[in-house]
Structures are given as C-alpha cells and as structure tokens.
Amino acid sequence: MRAFTLVLALIAAPAVAQESTVYTYDGSFDDATFGLESAIVGRGLVVDWISHVGEMLERTRADVGSDVVLFDNADIYMFCSATLSRKVMEADPANIAHCPYGVFVTEREGEVQVGYRNMPEGPMQDVQALLDDIAREAAGQ
C-alpha cells in the first residue's frame, strides 16, 4: 500500500507543477509591474485591485512563527473582461469561480517573474490565452 501511495504522489507531482505558467523578466520588479499594468490597460481592461501578497506575508511572518522570507516583492493584479467573462459564463455559469482574473509579479533573490494560474480545459482556455498574452507582454517575451 505504501508503494502505491508513493506512485500516486509521483504521478500527481507534474500536475501540481502545471498549475501556473511563469515567465522570467529581465529587469526590476517595478518595471515588471509597470509593464503588467500597461499590458492590462492597453487591452481596454481595468485593474480592479492589486493584492500586495508579498507585503502581507512579510508583515505577518513573525506573527505566524516563521523566519522564512518568501518574496522580496509579490503583487497580484486582478481584473476582468466583460466580453470574455460573459462568453465563458454563458458556456457554464460555474465559470464565475475563475473571475476576476489575476496575473502576478514576484521577485525572489533578484529574479523577477510574471505569471498566472492556469485555467481549466474548455471555454476557460480563452481566458488563459488572454492571461498568457498579458503575462508575455509584461515579461517582454
């Protein structure tokens, strides 16, 4: 039974690694966030909210008993597309669970990355294509 559990864990490992798509950015965190906001706004979309996850994790690090610094900087830009959201929710109203959409920028040990959470197969792949275009543009790829 133990070997079977190990095999299942190894099979599941690649799926976990595929939960997000990440691009390395050759520049500063501030330049990457500027590029991300420009990529979003340049498509006629509005940034609804910026989640300063890195600041929250650092601010609460001692409170939760940790001495691990996860990120030097980390923000998630949240936004939606009325046209695309309507399309995917008309296909399946449960797709509301994926809205708003988010693209993140992180900096860790001098490496800046831009990425997003992968969307499920089906109509949500249209959203993933948008997220990928935005992330690539922000990462200069």
C-alpha positions in Angstrom: 0.0 0.0 0.0 2.8 2.4 0.8 4.4 1.9 -2.6 1.1 2.5 -4.3 0.8 5.8 -2.4 4.3 6.8 -3.4 3.5 6.1 -7.1 0.3 8.2 -6.9 2.3 11.0 -5.3 4.8 10.9 -8.1 2.2 10.8 -10.8 0.4 13.8 -9.2 3.6 15.9 -8.9 3.7 17.1 -12.6 0.1 18.2 -12.3 0.9 20.5 -9.4 3.8 21.9 -11.3 1.4 22.8 -14.1 -1.0 24.9 -12.0 0.7 28.1 -13.1 2.6 29.5 -16.0 5.6 31.7 -15.2 7.9 33.8 -17.3 11.2 35.3 -16.1 11.6 39.0 -16.6 15.0 40.6 -17.2 14.5 43.8 -15.3 13.3 45.2 -12.0 10.1 44.3 -10.1 8.9 47.9 -10.5 9.4 47.8 -14.3 7.6 44.4 -14.5 4.6 45.7 -12.5 4.5 48.8 -14.7 4.6 46.6 -17.8 1.9 44.4 -16.4 -0.4 47.3 -15.7 0.3 48.7 -19.1 -0.5 45.3 -20.8 -3.8 45.1 -18.9 -4.9 48.7 -19.5 -3.7 48.6 -23.1 -6.3 46.0 -23.8 -9.1 48.3 -22.6 -9.3 46.4 -19.3 -9.4 47.9 -15.8 -7.3 46.8 -12.9 -9.9 46.2 -10.2 -7.5 45.5 -7.4 -3.8 44.9 -6.6 -3.1 42.4 -3.9 0.2 43.1 -2.2 0.7 39.5 -1.2 4.5 40.0 -0.6 3.9 42.8 1.9 1.2 40.8 3.7 3.5 37.7 4.0 6.4 39.8 5.3 4.2 41.8 7.7 2.7 38.6 9.2 5.8 36.4 9.1 6.7 36.7 12.8 3.1 36.5 13.8 2.8 33.0 12.3 6.1 31.9 13.8 8.1 31.9 10.6 11.5 33.2 9.8 11.3 32.4 6.1 11.3 35.4 3.7 9.3 34.1 0.7 9.5 37.1 -1.6 11.3 40.3 -1.8 8.2 41.6 -3.6 5.0 40.0 -4.8 1.8 41.6 -6.2 -1.2 40.1 -8.0 -3.1 42.3 -10.4 -6.8 41.5 -10.5 -9.0 42.4 -13.5 -11.9 41.2 -15.6 -13.1 41.3 -19.2 -16.8 41.9 -19.6 -16.8 40.4 -23.1 -14.7 37.3 -22.3 -16.4 36.8 -18.9 -19.8 36.8 -20.4 -18.7 34.3 -23.1 -17.3 31.8 -20.6 -20.1 32.2 -18.1 -22.7 31.7 -20.9 -21.0 28.5 -21.7 -21.1 27.5 -18.0 -22.2 29.8 -15.2 -19.9 28.0 -12.8 -17.0 29.7 -14.5 -17.7 32.6 -12.3 -15.4 30.8 -9.9 -12.4 32.0 -12.0 -13.3 35.6 -12.0 -11.7 38.1 -11.5 -8.5 37.0 -13.3 -5.1 37.6 -11.9 -1.5 38.0 -13.1 1.2 38.1 -10.6 4.7 39.6 -10.4 7.2 38.2 -7.9 10.8 39.0 -7.0 12.8 36.4 -5.2 16.6 36.5 -4.7 16.9 39.0 -7.5 14.8 37.0 -10.0 11.6 38.7 -11.3 8.8 36.5 -12.7 5.4 37.2 -14.2 2.8 34.5 -14.3 -0.8 33.4 -13.9 -2.8 30.4 -12.6 -3.7 28.0 -15.5 -7.4 27.7 -16.4 -9.3 24.5 -16.8 -9.9 23.0 -20.3 -12.9 24.1 -22.3 -14.2 27.7 -22.6 -11.8 29.0 -19.9 -8.9 28.4 -22.4 -9.9 31.7 -24.0 -9.2 33.4 -20.7 -5.9 31.6 -20.4 -4.9 32.8 -23.8 -5.6 36.4 -22.7 -3.6 35.9 -19.4 -0.8 34.4 -21.4 -0.7 37.3 -23.9 -0.7 39.8 -21.0 2.0 37.9 -19.0 4.2 37.5 -22.0 3.9 41.2 -22.9 4.7 42.2 -19.3 7.7 39.9 -19.2 9.0 41.2 -22.5 8.5 37.9 -24.3 
